Amino acid sequence: MSGRRWTSPLRLRSAPGWERQRPTWREARPAVIAGALERSAARPSGNWYAVGASRAFGAADRPHGRTVAGTEVVLWRAGDGALRAGPGACPHLGAPLRDSRVVCGTLLCHWHGLALDGGRRAGWDPYPVHDDGVLVWVRLDAVGGEVPLDRPVVPVRPAPGSAVDAVFTAVGRCEPQDVVANRLDPWHGSWFHPYAFVGLEVVGAPGGGAGDDAFAVEVSFKVAGRLVVPVRAVFTAPEPRTVVMHITDGEGAGSVVETHATPLTSPGDPRPRTAVVEAVVAASDRRGFALARAAAPALRPLMRRTAGRLWRDDLAYAERRWALRRAGRFPG
């Protein structure tokens, strides 16, 4: 029999009690996190904002409404399946276009029947929209204020058809920078998420140069009891509102977790709200992974549930960070 010999990714690992873990607070230097956050904020986004999973925009007969940085956006599928996007208020008398109907790829306002095919009409100007197969993005130049890019800054992912993807969305009372800062602090993993991680060790942190601006970690994901799956992962921030985790070694090498922070409220809002749009794109070179791809519809809810448990904690971190910043008491 040819081919690679099968080996289990599972390992047995005895973890110390939560209170007996090695403290990481000395390594989690606020200046390192703040420096990485500042450098990520200086990278171009091209004014693109992640607004949800591609499959969430599958219906051909109804539009979808989103709010990005206080801007109402409507999105729908045209007759050829391509996405259209633009202002969410009808230019005639302001009807909420998210409540209108799509007929043969044309959006018909439900107040007076104004027909929008995705092109300019009656003062309605479309927004650039991009569907990368996993996520949908909208470009809002008036909001972003940057030099526009033709496409969003999408991280390298496993080849289409070779992976299972799931998208989780949650909303917190904070700003995008608070979500990004949470992800640029990997040292909190085993302490804050003991149900998920064992023995997380940061083995590489940014030194400020353009070529080494990444966090590398070695960590074991808990499966059940003492069973764990050890991996090595690298965190980078390719643009101001995105942090990406690439698994570089161990089970699932090549898999990607993309965390996108999309502001819902206008800049400077005293009660900011931010959507976390997280895409998990899982891959494996194991033969049995083909079965996982076939079972993707059943796996996606489990993947979203796992992400949701982590983000219940991490949004509390982000919201606490924002509250301290607002009060002028943030020590970092």
Backbone bond lengths (Angstrom), bond angles and torsions (degrees), N, CA, C in turn:
res aa  C-N    CA-C-N  psi(-1)  N-CA   C-N-CA  omega(-1)  CA-C   N-CA-C  phi
1 M - - - 1.464 - - 1.525 108.10 -
2 S 1.329 116.56 129.86 1.452 120.88 179.82 1.516 109.44 -97.35
3 G 1.338 114.65 171.87 1.462 119.82 177.70 1.511 111.36 103.26
4 R 1.304 114.64 169.87 1.448 120.06 -177.33 1.510 111.12 -72.35
5 R 1.310 115.86 136.09 1.459 120.43 178.67 1.519 109.94 -66.32
6 W 1.332 116.13 136.00 1.459 120.33 -177.99 1.521 110.45 -71.17
7 T 1.298 116.09 133.41 1.457 122.01 173.20 1.520 108.27 -133.44
8 S 1.296 116.17 146.00 1.461 119.97 -179.36 1.521 110.29 -77.47
9 P 1.332 117.27 138.82 1.466 119.94 175.47 1.520 112.57 -76.75
10 L 1.332 117.02 -10.32 1.461 120.99 -175.18 1.521 111.44 -80.29
11 R 1.315 114.90 143.94 1.457 121.99 175.98 1.522 108.37 -133.57
12 L 1.327 114.86 155.97 1.462 120.61 174.17 1.523 108.53 -96.27
13 R 1.305 116.11 128.85 1.454 119.66 179.96 1.521 109.52 -142.98
14 S 1.306 114.90 127.53 1.462 120.29 175.90 1.518 108.44 -90.86
15 A 1.312 115.64 120.60 1.462 120.28 -179.51 1.521 109.41 -98.60
16 P 1.327 116.79 143.06 1.474 118.46 175.17 1.525 109.64 -67.73
17 G 1.309 116.44 163.35 1.454 119.59 174.43 1.516 110.42 -58.28
18 W 1.310 115.85 154.07 1.468 120.07 -175.46 1.526 111.47 -51.37
19 E 1.313 116.29 -44.43 1.465 120.66 -175.97 1.524 112.63 -74.34
20 R 1.344 117.77 -12.25 1.462 120.70 -179.00 1.524 112.39 -102.24
21 Q 1.323 117.57 9.23 1.456 120.11 175.00 1.527 110.63 -65.34
22 R 1.325 114.53 158.60 1.463 118.76 175.39 1.519 109.07 -72.69
23 P 1.334 118.65 124.79 1.466 120.28 178.66 1.523 111.41 -60.65
24 T 1.330 115.80 143.69 1.471 120.55 -179.20 1.519 112.44 -117.34
25 W 1.325 117.86 4.96 1.463 119.53 -171.97 1.522 112.39 -67.60
26 R 1.324 118.38 -29.59 1.462 118.73 178.17 1.524 111.85 -69.23
27 E 1.341 116.28 -34.44 1.461 120.47 -179.77 1.532 111.60 -76.58
28 A 1.333 115.65 -32.08 1.475 120.04 -178.13 1.520 109.68 -79.56
29 R 1.325 114.89 65.80 1.464 119.68 -175.27 1.527 110.99 -69.46
30 P 1.321 117.50 127.07 1.467 120.17 -179.89 1.520 113.05 -54.38
31 A 1.335 117.84 -35.03 1.465 120.48 -178.06 1.519 111.81 -66.80
32 V 1.331 117.01 -33.94 1.466 120.30 178.80 1.526 110.12 -68.08
33 I 1.330 116.13 -45.28 1.467 120.48 179.73 1.525 110.04 -64.91
34 A 1.333 116.21 -45.84 1.461 120.27 -179.13 1.524 111.46 -63.62
35 G 1.336 116.96 -37.47 1.456 120.02 178.96 1.510 112.10 -65.93
36 A 1.339 116.39 -43.49 1.461 119.88 177.78 1.528 111.16 -64.22
37 L 1.337 116.39 -38.10 1.455 120.41 178.29 1.527 110.86 -65.11
38 E 1.323 116.90 -42.59 1.464 120.85 -179.72 1.521 111.25 -64.15
39 R 1.322 116.91 -40.51 1.465 119.57 179.78 1.523 111.39 -69.14
40 S 1.322 117.12 -35.83 1.466 118.99 178.21 1.522 110.23 -66.22
41 A 1.339 116.83 -36.70 1.463 120.47 -179.38 1.518 112.05 -66.37
42 A 1.329 117.18 -21.95 1.465 121.04 -178.61 1.526 112.75 -87.38
43 R 1.331 117.27 -7.40 1.462 119.99 -179.28 1.528 110.04 -83.69
44 P 1.323 117.12 149.06 1.466 119.43 -176.62 1.526 112.71 -74.72
45 S 1.320 115.40 139.92 1.470 121.60 172.04 1.514 110.88 -107.05
46 G 1.330 116.08 -15.22 1.462 119.54 -176.55 1.504 113.45 68.89
47 N 1.373 117.10 14.15 1.472 123.71 178.99 1.524 112.96 72.78
48 W 1.339 117.39 22.06 1.467 121.17 178.93 1.526 110.82 -93.13
49 Y 1.338 115.53 140.65 1.459 122.66 -179.69 1.529 109.32 -129.92
50 A 1.328 116.05 129.24 1.465 120.54 175.84 1.527 109.14 -73.96
51 V 1.340 116.49 130.99 1.467 119.71 -176.31 1.524 113.92 -120.79
52 G 1.349 117.78 0.44 1.459 118.04 176.93 1.505 113.07 149.03
53 A 1.336 114.66 179.10 1.455 121.80 -179.22 1.518 111.18 -74.10
54 S 1.318 117.21 142.99 1.466 121.61 178.20 1.519 111.24 -56.26
55 R 1.328 116.59 -42.58 1.462 119.00 -176.27 1.530 111.81 -70.13
56 A 1.331 117.88 -16.08 1.467 119.92 177.60 1.521 111.75 -72.58
57 F 1.340 117.03 -14.66 1.459 121.67 -179.48 1.527 110.57 -109.17
58 G 1.329 115.47 37.25 1.455 119.02 -175.49 1.512 115.41 -85.58
59 A 1.335 117.76 -24.28 1.462 119.85 -176.12 1.520 110.79 -65.42
60 A 1.329 115.59 133.21 1.469 120.19 -176.96 1.525 112.66 -93.40
61 D 1.348 118.08 -10.22 1.465 120.05 -173.62 1.522 113.99 -109.48
62 R 1.323 117.04 3.37 1.463 117.81 -179.26 1.522 110.05 -144.15
63 P 1.321 116.52 147.96 1.463 121.06 176.86 1.522 110.89 -84.84
64 H 1.311 114.84 170.28 1.463 121.61 179.27 1.524 108.13 -128.33
65 G 1.311 116.33 135.63 1.453 120.76 178.88 1.514 112.17 -105.37
66 R 1.306 115.83 139.82 1.460 122.30 174.39 1.531 108.24 -137.34
67 T 1.311 116.48 156.24 1.466 121.83 172.81 1.513 107.57 -121.73
68 V 1.314 116.46 125.66 1.460 122.23 179.83 1.528 108.25 -126.86
69 A 1.310 116.45 119.18 1.462 121.91 179.66 1.522 112.05 49.99
70 G 1.333 116.16 42.37 1.453 121.50 178.93 1.511 114.65 79.48
71 T 1.322 117.69 2.72 1.462 122.42 -178.24 1.520 110.28 -102.39
72 E 1.330 116.42 123.28 1.464 120.88 176.06 1.520 109.85 -72.67
73 V 1.333 115.56 131.24 1.460 121.05 179.59 1.526 108.33 -129.13
74 V 1.328 116.45 139.26 1.452 121.56 172.96 1.523 108.11 -117.60
75 L 1.328 116.11 140.21 1.459 121.81 179.35 1.514 109.10 -132.96
76 W 1.340 116.42 146.18 1.460 120.35 175.71 1.513 110.02 -157.50
77 R 1.328 115.22 165.68 1.460 121.75 178.56 1.523 109.44 -93.94
78 A 1.326 115.02 129.51 1.456 120.17 175.64 1.521 109.29 -77.35
79 G 1.330 115.57 178.44 1.457 119.69 -177.43 1.505 113.70 -60.49
80 D 1.333 117.65 -30.28 1.461 121.05 179.25 1.517 112.88 -88.20
81 G 1.333 117.72 5.50 1.460 121.76 179.71 1.507 114.52 90.05
82 A 1.347 117.46 -9.66 1.461 120.05 179.43 1.517 110.29 -72.26
83 L 1.320 116.03 149.07 1.458 120.47 179.29 1.516 111.25 -81.47
84 R 1.320 115.29 145.28 1.452 123.49 171.48 1.523 107.42 -122.25
85 A 1.323 116.88 150.53 1.471 120.87 179.55 1.508 109.72 -150.78
86 G 1.325 115.02 153.74 1.454 120.15 178.43 1.511 110.62 -178.60
87 P 1.335 117.83 -173.25 1.465 121.10 179.74 1.526 111.53 -56.64
88 G 1.318 115.13 141.43 1.463 119.63 -175.53 1.505 115.14 -83.62
89 A 1.335 117.81 -3.89 1.463 121.26 177.66 1.520 109.72 -105.78
90 C 1.319 115.96 133.92 1.465 119.77 177.70 1.539 109.13 -63.29
91 P 1.332 118.15 134.00 1.471 120.10 -177.98 1.524 113.16 -69.47
92 H 1.320 117.25 -11.24 1.466 120.13 -178.32 1.517 111.18 -76.06
93 L 1.341 116.99 -65.34 1.464 120.62 179.27 1.523 112.73 -135.73
94 G 1.322 116.28 16.66 1.460 119.75 172.23 1.500 116.82 85.76
95 A 1.314 119.27 16.95 1.466 120.73 179.47 1.530 110.47 -57.84
96 P 1.346 118.09 146.34 1.469 120.70 176.73 1.525 110.34 -74.61
97 L 1.290 116.72 105.84 1.466 120.42 -174.36 1.521 112.67 -66.17
98 R 1.329 117.97 -18.23 1.462 119.37 177.29 1.527 111.61 -62.89
99 D 1.344 116.94 -21.44 1.460 120.95 -179.48 1.518 112.65 -96.34
100 S 1.328 117.26 4.88 1.464 120.57 -178.34 1.517 110.55 -84.66
101 R 1.326 117.16 -165.32 1.466 121.46 -176.92 1.519 109.95 -127.44
102 V 1.325 114.49 152.40 1.460 121.49 174.48 1.520 107.73 -108.79
103 V 1.325 116.07 124.76 1.467 122.06 -179.89 1.522 107.96 -125.30
104 C 1.328 115.70 114.93 1.474 121.41 -179.86 1.529 111.33 53.45
105 G 1.321 116.57 40.29 1.455 121.52 175.99 1.513 114.93 84.45
106 T 1.334 118.44 -1.72 1.463 122.46 179.59 1.521 109.48 -107.47
107 L 1.315 116.07 134.34 1.462 120.99 178.82 1.523 109.20 -85.60
108 L 1.336 116.51 121.17 1.467 122.41 -179.46 1.528 109.34 -108.18
109 C 1.329 116.18 117.11 1.456 120.07 177.91 1.520 109.87 -61.45
110 H 1.328 116.22 131.95 1.465 120.82 -175.27 1.517 112.92 -81.78
111 W 1.340 118.14 -1.45 1.455 119.68 175.69 1.526 111.75 -89.98
112 H 1.333 116.67 -48.68 1.468 118.82 -175.65 1.535 113.89 -136.57
113 G 1.341 116.93 5.60 1.456 119.22 173.48 1.511 116.17 82.81
114 L 1.333 119.10 14.67 1.459 119.83 175.54 1.524 108.81 -59.90
115 A 1.336 115.46 127.53 1.464 121.17 -176.12 1.522 110.21 -98.63
116 L 1.334 116.31 128.11 1.459 122.99 178.78 1.525 108.70 -121.62
117 D 1.334 115.32 121.91 1.457 119.01 179.40 1.522 113.05 -101.69
118 G 1.331 116.76 7.59 1.460 121.34 -179.51 1.509 113.24 104.42
119 G 1.344 117.66 -10.48 1.450 121.69 176.04 1.521 110.82 -98.28
120 R 1.317 116.01 176.87 1.462 119.49 -179.99 1.527 110.64 -67.07
121 R 1.337 114.08 136.39 1.466 118.03 175.94 1.518 109.67 -163.25
122 A 1.317 116.26 133.15 1.468 123.71 172.91 1.524 112.97 52.71
123 G 1.328 116.72 34.67 1.455 120.44 -179.91 1.521 114.20 88.56
124 W 1.314 116.25 0.05 1.475 120.77 177.41 1.527 108.26 -92.60
125 D 1.334 117.36 117.99 1.464 122.38 -179.62 1.519 109.78 -112.22
126 P 1.322 118.70 130.03 1.469 120.96 -177.07 1.524 112.14 -70.57
127 Y 1.320 114.53 159.14 1.457 122.14 171.78 1.526 108.51 -104.01
128 P 1.329 118.47 143.98 1.470 119.40 171.95 1.524 109.77 -61.47
129 V 1.320 116.26 140.43 1.456 121.78 -178.87 1.528 108.00 -136.72
130 H 1.330 116.34 146.89 1.462 120.99 -177.27 1.518 109.07 -138.37
131 D 1.317 115.96 130.18 1.457 123.23 175.91 1.525 106.94 -113.67
132 D 1.350 116.96 110.11 1.468 119.31 -176.79 1.522 112.88 -92.52
133 G 1.332 116.55 7.71 1.452 120.86 179.96 1.512 113.67 97.01
134 V 1.314 117.17 -21.57 1.464 122.53 176.11 1.520 110.08 -117.80
135 L 1.335 116.32 -45.75 1.458 122.50 -177.83 1.522 110.89 -124.47
136 V 1.326 114.31 156.58 1.465 122.08 173.07 1.527 107.85 -109.94
137 W 1.334 114.60 137.43 1.458 122.19 -178.20 1.524 109.58 -125.44
138 V 1.325 116.06 146.71 1.461 122.60 174.09 1.526 108.32 -123.74
139 R 1.327 115.50 138.36 1.470 119.40 178.45 1.518 109.54 -101.87
140 L 1.331 115.39 122.30 1.458 122.49 -179.42 1.526 108.39 -120.84
141 D 1.316 116.19 92.23 1.459 120.72 -174.80 1.524 112.40 -67.24
142 A 1.331 117.19 -36.78 1.464 119.89 -179.39 1.525 111.32 -67.20
143 V 1.316 116.62 -28.21 1.461 121.33 179.89 1.518 110.87 -83.33
144 G 1.339 116.27 -49.27 1.454 120.41 -174.79 1.516 113.51 -71.03
145 G 1.329 116.81 -40.27 1.456 120.89 178.08 1.513 115.17 70.97
146 E 1.333 118.15 10.73 1.453 121.50 178.33 1.531 110.02 -96.70
147 V 1.330 114.90 175.88 1.463 119.39 169.93 1.524 107.36 -69.36
148 P 1.324 119.13 124.08 1.469 120.71 -176.57 1.532 111.71 -64.38
149 L 1.329 115.10 146.96 1.453 122.26 171.19 1.519 108.53 -111.58
150 D 1.336 116.58 150.12 1.461 120.44 -179.87 1.525 112.05 -66.55
151 R 1.315 117.00 -30.62 1.452 121.82 -178.52 1.522 109.34 -137.35
152 P 1.336 117.52 153.58 1.467 119.45 175.76 1.519 110.83 -68.47
153 V 1.314 115.09 163.31 1.465 121.57 178.33 1.528 107.64 -82.36
154 V 1.327 116.60 88.00 1.465 122.27 -177.16 1.521 108.89 -94.53
155 P 1.328 118.22 126.16 1.467 120.19 -179.57 1.523 112.32 -65.34
156 V 1.313 115.85 161.08 1.463 121.06 174.39 1.519 108.37 -65.33
157 R 1.327 115.67 132.13 1.466 121.90 -178.83 1.528 109.98 -125.41
158 P 1.331 117.18 165.77 1.461 119.21 171.26 1.529 110.16 -58.38
159 A 1.305 116.60 154.09 1.456 121.53 -178.10 1.524 110.48 -59.55
160 P 1.347 117.53 139.06 1.464 120.39 176.77 1.534 111.01 -54.56
161 G 1.305 116.42 138.15 1.455 120.93 -179.11 1.505 114.15 89.40
162 S 1.340 117.37 -11.19 1.463 120.53 -179.66 1.518 112.32 -106.93
163 A 1.330 117.23 3.72 1.463 120.80 -173.05 1.517 110.82 -137.19
164 V 1.324 114.66 169.55 1.461 122.76 172.19 1.523 106.71 -116.82
165 D 1.323 116.23 126.93 1.459 119.08 -179.05 1.522 110.58 -118.64
166 A 1.317 114.79 148.71 1.459 122.16 174.83 1.520 107.46 -144.67
167 V 1.325 116.14 146.74 1.456 121.49 -178.29 1.514 109.08 -123.32
168 F 1.323 115.23 128.36 1.462 121.94 178.06 1.524 108.38 -114.79
169 T 1.337 116.36 139.59 1.461 121.22 178.90 1.522 109.81 -129.80
170 A 1.313 115.85 135.17 1.465 121.97 175.73 1.519 107.58 -143.47
171 V 1.328 116.29 161.98 1.460 121.55 -177.59 1.520 109.36 -126.72
172 G 1.341 115.80 135.89 1.453 120.91 178.52 1.511 111.73 -131.44
173 R 1.334 116.45 160.06 1.463 121.62 177.33 1.529 108.07 -89.52
174 C 1.293 115.49 87.74 1.460 122.57 -178.26 1.516 107.07 -168.67
175 E 1.320 116.52 -176.73 1.450 122.22 176.52 1.524 109.52 -108.19
176 P 1.332 118.36 161.98 1.463 119.70 -179.17 1.525 113.61 -53.47
177 Q 1.328 117.65 -36.68 1.458 118.93 -177.79 1.517 111.88 -62.29
178 D 1.331 117.71 -28.67 1.459 120.26 179.49 1.521 111.34 -71.07
179 V 1.328 116.78 -35.68 1.465 121.46 175.64 1.519 109.76 -67.36
180 V 1.331 117.15 -45.42 1.458 121.14 -180.00 1.529 110.45 -63.42
181 A 1.330 117.22 -42.12 1.466 120.72 179.78 1.524 111.35 -61.10
182 N 1.316 116.89 -37.20 1.462 119.81 176.88 1.516 111.15 -59.20
183 R 1.316 116.36 -43.81 1.460 120.56 -179.02 1.532 111.96 -72.52
184 L 1.327 117.34 -24.05 1.464 120.35 178.92 1.529 111.50 -89.10
185 D 1.322 116.06 13.77 1.459 123.13 173.18 1.524 108.59 -122.09
186 P 1.335 118.59 75.03 1.466 119.16 -179.28 1.527 113.39 -71.66
187 W 1.326 118.12 -14.23 1.467 120.82 -176.64 1.528 112.63 -64.85
188 H 1.321 117.95 -17.70 1.466 118.50 -176.89 1.530 112.97 -81.59
189 G 1.346 117.25 -7.07 1.457 121.16 -169.04 1.507 116.90 -51.91
190 S 1.338 118.01 -60.93 1.470 120.00 -175.92 1.519 112.70 -71.19
191 W 1.328 117.38 -27.06 1.458 120.58 179.29 1.529 111.73 -77.47
192 F 1.310 116.28 -44.61 1.473 120.47 -173.80 1.525 112.57 -87.77
193 H 1.347 116.69 -24.33 1.465 121.07 -178.85 1.534 110.32 -126.30
194 P 1.313 118.66 58.61 1.473 119.68 -175.64 1.521 113.29 -65.17
195 Y 1.311 117.91 -20.59 1.467 121.43 178.08 1.525 111.91 -74.79
196 A 1.336 117.47 -14.48 1.469 120.90 -174.61 1.514 113.81 -114.92
197 F 1.348 117.92 -33.92 1.461 121.15 -171.54 1.528 111.33 -125.47
198 V 1.342 114.56 146.76 1.458 121.86 176.27 1.525 108.10 -129.43
199 G 1.328 115.62 132.29 1.457 120.27 170.47 1.504 115.55 61.42
200 L 1.334 117.75 35.85 1.459 119.15 179.45 1.523 109.87 -65.32
201 E 1.333 115.32 127.37 1.458 121.48 178.83 1.521 109.10 -129.43
202 V 1.314 116.34 126.06 1.458 120.99 175.63 1.523 107.50 -83.25
203 V 1.329 116.78 114.27 1.460 121.66 -175.34 1.521 111.92 -102.93
204 G 1.321 116.99 -3.08 1.455 120.76 176.89 1.510 109.56 -159.76
205 A 1.333 117.01 132.66 1.467 122.17 -179.75 1.517 108.94 -132.67
206 P 1.335 117.30 156.79 1.462 120.39 -176.90 1.526 112.46 -58.96
207 G 1.339 113.22 142.55 1.445 118.81 175.62 1.502 112.39 -108.53
208 G 1.360 116.75 2.99 1.451 121.14 177.74 1.506 113.86 100.90
209 G 1.328 118.00 -14.95 1.454 119.91 179.13 1.508 112.01 -82.72
210 A 1.334 115.41 160.66 1.457 119.61 -176.54 1.515 111.89 -68.40
211 G 1.354 117.59 -26.54 1.448 119.60 -174.70 1.513 114.66 -90.67
212 D 1.319 118.95 -11.71 1.457 120.09 -175.64 1.522 112.09 -124.80
213 D 1.316 117.38 26.52 1.463 121.37 -175.77 1.519 109.97 -83.68
214 A 1.334 115.60 67.15 1.455 120.77 -177.93 1.516 109.16 -148.04
215 F 1.339 114.65 154.95 1.452 122.11 173.75 1.525 107.54 -108.70
216 A 1.318 117.13 123.98 1.461 121.16 176.79 1.522 108.50 -108.58
217 V 1.328 116.31 133.18 1.460 120.58 -178.09 1.516 110.13 -131.12
218 E 1.321 114.75 149.65 1.456 121.90 168.12 1.524 106.36 -115.17
219 V 1.326 115.55 128.46 1.461 119.47 -172.72 1.515 109.39 -153.03
220 S 1.305 115.37 153.17 1.464 121.47 174.22 1.519 108.90 -111.24
221 F 1.333 115.52 126.40 1.461 121.20 176.33 1.526 108.61 -85.10
222 K 1.313 116.69 129.55 1.454 120.70 178.99 1.525 111.00 -71.79
223 V 1.321 115.74 138.24 1.461 121.41 175.49 1.527 109.28 -110.27
224 A 1.327 115.53 -60.34 1.470 120.80 177.05 1.518 107.97 -165.13
225 G 1.330 116.11 134.75 1.459 119.00 179.79 1.509 111.33 57.23
226 R 1.356 115.39 -124.44 1.463 120.98 179.12 1.525 112.26 -90.76
227 L 1.307 118.14 -0.87 1.465 121.15 -179.05 1.526 110.29 -77.12
228 V 1.317 115.92 127.61 1.455 121.61 179.80 1.526 109.55 -137.20
229 V 1.342 115.10 164.69 1.465 121.94 173.60 1.529 107.23 -122.47
230 P 1.330 118.42 109.92 1.471 120.05 -179.47 1.527 111.73 -82.17
231 V 1.316 115.96 139.88 1.465 121.38 178.01 1.522 109.29 -144.64
232 R 1.318 114.32 166.30 1.462 122.13 168.47 1.511 106.79 -116.40
233 A 1.335 116.82 135.05 1.461 121.11 -177.61 1.519 109.65 -135.60
234 V 1.323 114.99 153.12 1.459 121.62 179.78 1.526 108.86 -126.48
235 F 1.329 116.23 130.08 1.461 122.92 178.93 1.531 109.53 -105.18
236 T 1.330 115.61 131.62 1.464 121.05 174.69 1.523 108.82 -136.95
237 A 1.333 115.39 160.45 1.469 121.27 178.44 1.522 107.79 -123.01
238 P 1.337 118.26 92.98 1.469 120.99 -174.08 1.519 114.49 -75.38
239 E 1.336 117.59 -15.52 1.456 121.23 178.67 1.529 108.52 -156.11
240 P 1.329 118.92 173.16 1.471 119.57 -169.09 1.518 116.23 -61.77
241 R 1.322 118.25 -27.05 1.461 120.03 -173.39 1.526 112.85 -116.23
242 T 1.333 116.99 19.89 1.463 120.39 -175.68 1.518 111.30 -135.98
243 V 1.335 115.67 136.17 1.460 121.95 167.94 1.527 106.77 -126.98
244 V 1.331 115.64 134.40 1.454 121.44 -176.51 1.519 109.73 -119.16
245 M 1.324 115.90 134.83 1.457 121.39 171.94 1.522 108.38 -110.37
246 H 1.332 116.73 119.78 1.459 122.64 173.33 1.524 108.45 -104.71
247 I 1.321 117.00 127.83 1.461 119.88 171.24 1.517 106.88 -81.57
248 T 1.318 115.96 117.22 1.464 120.89 -173.58 1.517 113.62 -102.68
249 D 1.328 117.91 -16.43 1.464 120.28 -179.73 1.516 108.49 -155.15
250 G 1.333 114.94 146.63 1.453 119.58 -178.79 1.514 111.17 99.54
251 E 1.311 116.10 -171.02 1.457 120.86 -179.06 1.523 111.30 -60.41
252 G 1.325 115.85 132.34 1.463 119.62 179.56 1.504 114.04 79.94
253 A 1.336 117.66 19.32 1.469 119.81 178.65 1.524 109.62 -54.87
254 G 1.314 116.17 134.25 1.458 121.74 -175.37 1.513 113.04 99.24
255 S 1.330 117.15 -14.63 1.461 120.65 177.54 1.521 109.99 -69.32
256 V 1.323 115.22 156.07 1.460 121.63 -174.33 1.528 109.60 -135.38
257 V 1.322 115.75 139.78 1.463 121.62 168.20 1.525 107.01 -122.28
258 E 1.325 116.09 116.26 1.460 121.98 -179.77 1.526 109.10 -105.44
259 T 1.298 116.47 124.55 1.461 121.65 176.56 1.520 108.37 -110.86
260 H 1.331 116.20 115.80 1.461 122.07 -179.49 1.529 108.61 -113.84
261 A 1.328 116.07 131.49 1.458 122.19 179.96 1.527 108.83 -108.21
262 T 1.326 116.41 112.42 1.463 121.76 -176.87 1.518 110.05 -111.44
263 P 1.335 118.03 118.31 1.464 119.36 179.39 1.526 110.62 -68.15
264 L 1.305 116.51 136.85 1.463 121.14 176.44 1.523 110.98 -98.52
265 T 1.319 116.40 -33.45 1.461 121.62 -177.56 1.519 110.58 -97.16
266 S 1.316 115.79 163.45 1.459 121.16 -179.63 1.523 110.79 -67.56
267 P 1.326 117.81 152.46 1.461 120.13 176.66 1.525 111.10 -56.59
268 G 1.315 116.29 135.52 1.461 121.11 179.94 1.508 115.36 83.75
269 D 1.335 117.85 1.53 1.461 120.61 178.72 1.532 109.32 -59.88
270 P 1.340 118.38 133.28 1.465 119.94 -178.47 1.524 113.63 -68.31
271 R 1.321 117.41 -16.10 1.463 121.79 177.10 1.529 108.32 -127.86
272 P 1.324 117.07 71.44 1.473 119.83 -174.14 1.520 112.18 -68.50
273 R 1.312 114.50 148.94 1.461 121.46 175.05 1.520 108.04 -131.68
274 T 1.308 115.22 136.27 1.463 121.45 -178.00 1.515 109.43 -130.25
275 A 1.322 116.41 135.52 1.463 121.80 175.12 1.517 109.53 -92.96
276 V 1.315 115.98 130.36 1.454 122.26 169.91 1.520 107.33 -92.94
277 V 1.317 116.26 116.76 1.470 121.82 177.41 1.526 106.12 -112.12
278 E 1.317 116.62 104.14 1.463 120.39 -173.99 1.516 110.34 -112.74
279 A 1.324 115.14 123.70 1.464 122.11 178.01 1.522 109.13 -106.09
280 V 1.319 116.15 123.46 1.462 122.25 174.61 1.526 106.76 -105.81
281 V 1.330 116.18 118.98 1.462 121.32 -179.77 1.529 106.62 -118.12
282 A 1.333 116.04 99.17 1.457 122.20 -172.65 1.518 111.10 -96.25
283 A 1.331 115.55 136.67 1.459 121.03 179.56 1.525 108.95 -139.89
284 S 1.321 116.30 160.82 1.456 121.85 177.10 1.524 108.49 -160.77
285 D 1.326 115.68 147.03 1.459 118.76 176.85 1.521 111.79 -93.29
286 R 1.322 117.64 7.88 1.464 120.60 177.36 1.528 110.60 -73.36
287 R 1.309 115.32 145.32 1.464 119.76 -177.93 1.523 112.26 -59.49
288 G 1.317 115.80 -38.24 1.453 119.19 -176.83 1.505 114.63 -69.53
289 F 1.337 117.07 -9.32 1.461 119.00 -177.76 1.520 111.84 -66.55
290 A 1.323 117.60 -21.95 1.461 119.93 175.94 1.519 110.60 -60.54
291 L 1.331 116.59 -33.73 1.463 120.00 176.38 1.521 110.68 -67.36
292 A 1.338 116.15 -37.58 1.457 119.42 177.93 1.521 110.75 -63.69
293 R 1.337 117.41 -40.18 1.469 119.83 178.22 1.514 110.68 -63.95
294 A 1.329 116.03 -38.24 1.462 119.24 179.15 1.527 111.16 -67.12
295 A 1.329 115.85 -28.95 1.467 120.62 -179.07 1.520 111.89 -95.91
296 A 1.322 117.55 17.47 1.468 121.44 -175.41 1.525 113.65 -52.96
297 P 1.345 120.00 -43.72 1.473 118.58 -179.87 1.523 113.46 -58.04
298 A 1.343 117.01 -31.93 1.460 120.06 178.10 1.518 111.87 -82.50
299 L 1.334 116.82 -28.28 1.461 120.29 -178.36 1.520 112.86 -77.21
300 R 1.325 116.72 -32.76 1.473 119.38 -173.79 1.528 112.65 -57.81
301 P 1.339 120.17 -43.80 1.477 117.97 177.74 1.528 112.75 -60.94
302 L 1.332 117.29 -35.19 1.458 120.07 178.05 1.522 110.80 -67.87
303 M 1.336 116.60 -40.01 1.464 120.48 178.35 1.521 110.40 -65.05
304 R 1.335 116.62 -40.81 1.474 119.39 178.24 1.521 111.23 -66.85
305 R 1.323 116.43 -35.92 1.464 119.96 179.83 1.531 111.02 -65.30
306 T 1.338 116.41 -40.77 1.458 120.76 177.81 1.526 110.68 -63.29
307 A 1.328 116.15 -45.53 1.467 120.01 178.27 1.521 110.43 -63.19
308 G 1.318 116.93 -39.05 1.463 120.66 -178.85 1.510 113.00 -63.28
309 R 1.338 116.91 -37.62 1.462 118.96 179.61 1.524 110.33 -66.06
310 L 1.329 116.83 -42.35 1.461 119.82 178.66 1.526 111.18 -64.97
311 W 1.342 116.58 -41.62 1.460 119.18 -176.65 1.522 113.17 -74.99
312 R 1.303 117.75 -18.76 1.463 118.67 171.51 1.526 109.54 -60.09
313 D 1.324 116.49 -41.25 1.460 120.98 177.02 1.520 111.53 -75.99
314 D 1.332 116.54 -46.51 1.458 119.61 -173.00 1.526 112.76 -68.75
315 L 1.328 117.51 -29.52 1.460 118.22 173.91 1.529 110.73 -70.02
316 A 1.321 116.82 -32.74 1.469 118.89 174.67 1.524 109.98 -62.80
317 Y 1.324 117.28 -39.56 1.469 122.61 175.65 1.526 108.95 -61.01
318 A 1.339 117.67 -51.15 1.462 121.57 -177.11 1.529 111.37 -63.17
319 E 1.327 116.61 -41.38 1.464 119.90 -179.71 1.534 111.04 -67.14
320 R 1.312 116.46 -38.27 1.471 120.24 177.23 1.526 110.04 -64.48
321 R 1.325 116.80 -41.88 1.462 120.40 179.12 1.531 110.41 -60.51
322 W 1.344 115.91 -44.36 1.465 119.00 179.71 1.535 110.93 -63.84
323 A 1.322 117.12 -43.69 1.465 120.36 -178.39 1.532 110.89 -61.25
324 L 1.322 116.96 -40.20 1.457 120.04 178.30 1.533 111.03 -68.47
325 R 1.323 116.61 -40.35 1.460 119.28 178.03 1.515 110.60 -62.83
326 R 1.323 116.10 -42.19 1.463 120.12 -178.93 1.523 110.96 -62.34
327 A 1.333 115.83 -36.60 1.467 120.42 -178.27 1.531 112.61 -85.35
328 G 1.343 116.78 -0.93 1.456 119.97 -178.30 1.507 113.59 71.81
329 R 1.356 116.58 23.40 1.452 120.13 -176.20 1.525 112.81 -115.75
330 F 1.331 118.31 7.67 1.461 119.69 -178.02 1.523 110.03 -70.98
331 P 1.333 119.18 120.77 1.471 120.31 -174.03 1.518 113.89 -76.70
332 G 1.340 118.01 -13.87 1.464 119.73 -177.46 1.499 113.24 -85.19
